Amino acid sequence: MKTARIDASPQVAALLRKLAPEPRKQVRAALRDLAADRGGIVELEHPLEGFRRLRAGRYRVIFHYALEGGARVIRCDFAERRELVYELFADLVREA
């Protein structure tokens, strides 16, 4: 099975850098699973329709699928602790 390319936003990359080793391993493993079409993926509802979330331990990664030159790309838009991620990302979407 061909894996999709993962494209992490600067916010996601910064979060990964600041995480402690164990949560960082969990998020990276979840992203590898996502690239192989596995993992705890759920479509989000209004006001975040069009996005999906990936469960990675206590963290959630919000992403969407895109096509680049006919290849599927997974754009990881935002990541944060479960209790904060949806509200913070909804605020960013409203501001955009």
Rosetta blueprint (number, residue, H / E / L):
1 M L
2 K L
3 T L
4 A L
5 R E
6 I E
7 D E
8 A E
9 S L
10 P H
11 Q H
12 V H
13 A H
14 A H
15 L H
16 L H
17 R H
18 K H
19 L L
20 A L
21 P H
22 E H
23 P H
24 R H
25 K H
26 Q H
27 V H
28 R H
29 A H
30 A H
31 L H
32 R H
33 D H
34 L H
35 A H
36 A L
37 D L
38 R L
39 G L
40 G E
41 I E
42 V E
43 E E
44 L L
45 E L
46 H L
47 P L
48 L L
49 E L
50 G L
51 F L
52 R E
53 R E
54 L E
55 R E
56 A E
57 G L
58 R L
59 Y E
60 R E
61 V E
62 I E
63 F E
64 H E
65 Y E
66 A E
67 L E
68 E E
69 G L
70 G L
71 A E
72 R E
73 V E
74 I E
75 R E
76 C E
77 D E
78 F E
79 A E
80 E E
81 R E
82 R H
83 E H
84 L H
85 V H
86 Y H
87 E H
88 L H
89 F H
90 A H
91 D H
92 L H
93 V H
94 R H
95 E H
96 A L
